[in-house]
Amino acid sequence: MLQGWHGWVGTFTGVALITVAVLPLAALTVWALARRRGATGTTAAWQMSLAEVGIAYGTVPWVWMIMIRKTEPRRSCCWCAGPCTRCRRA
């Protein structure tokens, strides 16, 4: 299980779990925005609200995961994960 704040915000698993946990909040935000826009007479209030929240909800976790610093050292000298076969390094 994830331990400490770094386990939640500093790992891919933690970001994925937070993303799933925040889904009800995103749905509530869509509902609130659509209700507010509907009250002002905006056409297509649900579609606009869903698109705006969906853009943020779909983008933020990916940017977050890209910016997570990898703390484990590289195991090889090139792109491969194991012993390098290109340059013959172990």
N, C-alpha and C positions, 0 to 999 in steps of 0.2 A: 504494500500500500504506500501511497505517497506520504512522505513525512516532511514536516516543516514547510515554510512558505516557498522555498526554492523548488521543492518537489511539485508544487502546484503551478507556479508561474514560470519556472525555468526549465520545464521538460515538455516534450511533445505530448506525452500522455496527460499531463496536467492541463495544458492548453485545450486539448480535446475534451476533457471532462468539464472544464469551465465553460467551453462553448456549448456543450449539451445542457449544462445547468442553467445557462442564461437564456435558453430558448423560450421559456415562459415569459421572461421579461421582454424579449423581443416581440413576442405575440401581443403582449399587453401594450407595448409602445405602438404597434401597428393599429390596434383597436382605438387607442386614445387619439392618435393623429387622424385617423379616418373619421372618428366621431366629431372632432373639432373642425375638420375641414368640411364635413357634411353639414354642420350647423351654419357655416358661413356660405353655403350654397355652391361649393366647389364641385364641379363635375368630375367624376372618376376619382373620388376621394380615396376609396379602398386601394385602387391600383397604384396611385401615387404614393400612398403611405407604405404599402407593401414593397414597392420598388426601392424607396429610400432606405427603409430599415433593412431590407434584404441586401442592399449594396454594402452597408456597414457591417452587418452580421456575417456576410460571406467573405469580406475582405480582411477585417481586423485579425481573425485568428491566423490567417496565412502570413500576414506581415509580421505578426507577433512571433510565429514559429521561425520565420526567416531570420529574425533579429536575435534569436536565442543563441548565446555563445556556447559553442561546443567545448566542454571542459576536458574531455579525454584526449590524450595525445594521439597524433597520427601514427598508424602502425606500419606505414610503408612510405616510400618516397614518391609514389605517383598516385593515380586515381584508384587503383585497386585496393581492396580492404585487407587482403592477406599478404603473404610473402610475394614480393614483386617478381614477375616473370619477364617484364620488359627489360629491366636493368640488372637483373640477377641479384638483387639485394634481398637479404633475409629479413 
